Amino acid sequence: MTQTPDRLRELRRRRAIEGNIFRISPDTIAVFDADIAARINAINFRDQEVPDPIGDLLAGRREPVSWKQIRAAWGPVLRRLTGAEAVTALYERMDALLAQRAGAQLDLAQLAQEVCTYSLLPIVIDGLSDVDDARIRRDVTFGFTDLATLQPKHSRWSRLRTTATEIRAGFVVRAELRGRARGRRDRRADLTDPLVDLLPTVGYGRAVDAVTALLTAIAGPPGAIGACLLFAMHRHREWTEHLQAELAQVPQTGLHAPAATPITTRFVKEALRMWSPPLLLARTARISISVPPVELSAGQTYVVSPHLIHRDPARWERPEQFDPQRWLARSPGLSAGYLPFGLPPKTCPGAALGTVQLIALCHLLCTRYRIDWADSARPPEIALGAVAVPVNLFGTVRPVTRT
Ligand code: HEM
């Protein structure tokens, strides 16, 4: 990941010369055509099994387990999490986190990461003791800090520390699953809970991996794009005023319905086009795949970049310009070359929830708080690492006093 900025620049240069599909190395192909990438991905992940040979052997399980089974189990929980009640609860958690940090001058990109990630934790795993909650928090904090670091230090010590934290988080998840399965801990309305019912089929190893995959997922893209939204508010003050006017009319209990916030929804969609995290998705071909002109053997890698696809001048007018109004005339979707939530069948299952959370973040910062942007010698800008990271974005969040 250290090389991502240079790598991205190089990939962009080569795309301008060679087009959307080219070989990066003998075993890696860049696929920057959204339709071809979608067809490759559909074949590659048609029947993704989740292996756990030792666990299966020990438990005498013979049936293969597919990733689709696990994703399907999350479906009903995720639908409930985007309903009015759950979105209001998410909003209140975000509000409480902002209130804790209000009044002090801060790195606002870091603040957005914390608010987005920590407020999502209870939807993944709820009801933990303070000690266990702190362990999980530490794990996700390492996750988003790593992602936002522009020059990661891969020292042995930092790798060891991260691994130890991941292992501890895995133990917490395992203990929670076991406690719920044995009736010693309460069942909860979180995304860990459906895995308790699946334990006889999938076993503890896969269930723990599924929950830790969720923890990784919430520690990355939501806060990264949340930080970019703040950058866009700073850079495009006229848009902040449009958002303030719209969101002042929408109560927090109405945020689950995107139709209530058309302007903010366009703003969020455009931020996701400009700074879609992660900037590169590298996938290993699980089988031989032929989608002309791409031929992949099992084990080779295809690299998709939502970031570069979203800036393809053949698909987008003025691709480098932040213009939420473009969404008045354009429908989102893969066929339009828009893939901020990745490619089917692996598209982000938290897409709807993630979008609602970003709208909630805008609502909080436009109605309950105001941001006093700090003057800094160097103006805020976006740096490209594994994700787009706003740098020099400092300011103070203050509660709005209501009269
Ligand atoms: C705006 C916020 C978010 C963005 C931009 C985002 C983006 C993404 C992207 C680009 C992928 C990779 C898809 C692929 O491989 O093609 C992904 C995967 C995933 N996301 Fe999100 N995500 C967001 C929020 C969330 C939330 C809130 C959750 C949890 C509820 C979540 C859970 C996941 C999971 C579990 C995967 C792995 C899916 C799989 O491997 O099948 N994401 N996300």
Residues whose N, C-alpha, C, O or C-beta is under 5 A from the ligand:
A	BS01	HEM	A213 L214 A217 P221 P222 P277 P278 P340 F341 G342 L343 P345 K346 T347 C348 P349 G350 L353 G354 T355
